[in-house]
């Protein structure tokens, strides 16, 4: 049975706090893992990579969670998610000198998803290979890198909409590549970094919710 994508157009912005809540999350989860609605590099009009991206012809074995250390904006729009994706790509290409953005996927504070490095979405949908990213030293040939818009040090917490799409995206990645939810890690597990901030403390909850959504 075909299960439709969980469209971000069905996400309603809540009132005073500005947080977003996913419409009918219980129904979506009861139906099984859904393919989330991810805006491709073409959709957000990314710059072309300097050189063609490389593919890893095996499946990744883990997910690594990051934060982008960008502003904790209260602009939860789709346009902001695209602007943020451009910011990340420009940073990685112009300051780091990389061929493209380093992350495979990015979650926005408003609950929108964008493809980071070119071809990450099509290879995820195929489920048998993935794009060589540039997000975690020593792990790029083994891991999918998911970055979260915002700076989550000093007790800052991601909005509920961002958390919900992170769970949904991780569940889909785990399903497509046969990754166990227990193999979701944070950047600091593999290097001397504070990334992903307080999100690292939330990894047990993330693994649990991803496993439940796959159940």
FENPEBEL-V292593 format. One record per residue. N is the residue number from 1. PHI is phi in whole degrees, 0 to 359 (999 if undefined). NEAR is the number of other ideal C-beta (glycine too) atoms within 10 Angstrom. Layout:
BEGIN
{{N;PHI;NEAR} {N;PHI;NEAR}}
END
This chain:
BEGIN
{{1;999;4} {2;282;4} {3;252;11} {4;294;10} {5;296;13} {6;278;26} {7;289;11} {8;293;22} {9;291;8} {10;265;12} {11;272;20} {12;256;10} {13;281;14} {14;283;13} {15;283;7} {16;301;5} {17;284;10} {18;76;14} {19;280;18} {20;252;23} {21;236;14} {22;285;21} {23;287;14} {24;53;11} {25;296;14} {26;295;8} {27;298;9} {28;296;21} {29;288;20} {30;297;9} {31;281;13} {32;108;13} {33;291;20} {34;259;18} {35;277;17} {36;289;21} {37;276;17} {38;247;23} {39;286;20} {40;286;15} {41;301;22} {42;292;10} {43;296;14} {44;268;20} {45;59;10} {46;293;23} {47;295;14} {48;292;10} {49;295;17} {50;296;11} {51;225;8} {52;302;11} {53;292;17} {54;262;13} {55;254;12} {56;263;16} {57;272;8} {58;243;12} {59;276;16} {60;292;27} {61;251;15} {62;202;21} {63;245;25} {64;240;28} {65;264;26} {66;229;23} {67;235;25} {68;268;22} {69;55;16} {70;260;17} {71;296;13} {72;277;14} {73;293;15} {74;261;12} {75;274;14} {76;260;21} {77;281;13} {78;296;18} {79;300;11} {80;295;17} {81;297;23} {82;289;18} {83;298;14} {84;293;26} {85;300;29} {86;297;15} {87;301;15} {88;296;20} {89;297;25} {90;299;12} {91;300;16} {92;289;20} {93;278;18} {94;273;10} {95;265;8} {96;273;11} {97;76;8} {98;277;17} {99;285;19} {100;196;25} {101;300;33} {102;274;22} {103;274;27} {104;285;28} {105;217;29} {106;227;28} {107;262;32} {108;260;30} {109;294;25} {110;271;26} {111;90;26} {112;260;28} {113;243;25} {114;233;29} {115;289;25} {116;268;28} {117;279;28} {118;307;21} {119;75;22} {120;296;25} {121;289;22} {122;295;12} {123;289;22} {124;298;23} {125;296;11} {126;287;11} {127;79;13} {128;238;10} {129;211;17} {130;209;26} {131;278;25} {132;292;15} {133;268;27} {134;214;19} {135;234;24} {136;215;24} {137;303;11} {138;83;9} {139;237;20} {140;292;19} {141;270;13} {142;232;17} {143;228;25} {144;272;31} {145;260;27} {146;244;23} {147;255;28} {148;244;26} {149;303;28} {150;124;25} {151;239;16} {152;250;24} {153;264;13} {154;58;7} {155;85;7} {156;296;13} {157;240;14} {158;289;24} {159;300;22} {160;302;15} {161;298;25} {162;294;24} {163;299;21} {164;299;21} {165;285;27} {166;297;24} {167;299;24} {168;297;26} {169;294;23} {170;299;27} {171;297;23} {172;292;24} {173;298;24} {174;300;24} {175;295;17} {176;295;20} {177;252;21} {178;68;10} {179;269;20} {180;288;13} {181;304;20} {182;294;14} {183;260;16} {184;258;24} {185;234;19} {186;251;23} {187;306;24} {188;292;18} {189;292;14} {190;234;17} {191;186;11} {192;276;6} {193;208;15} {194;270;14} {195;294;23} {196;260;28} {197;65;25} {198;293;15} {199;299;25} {200;295;19} {201;293;11} {202;268;19} {203;299;16} {204;301;10} {205;295;12} {206;298;20} {207;300;20} {208;295;13} {209;290;20} {210;294;27} {211;300;16} {212;295;12} {213;290;22} {214;274;16} {215;291;10}}
END
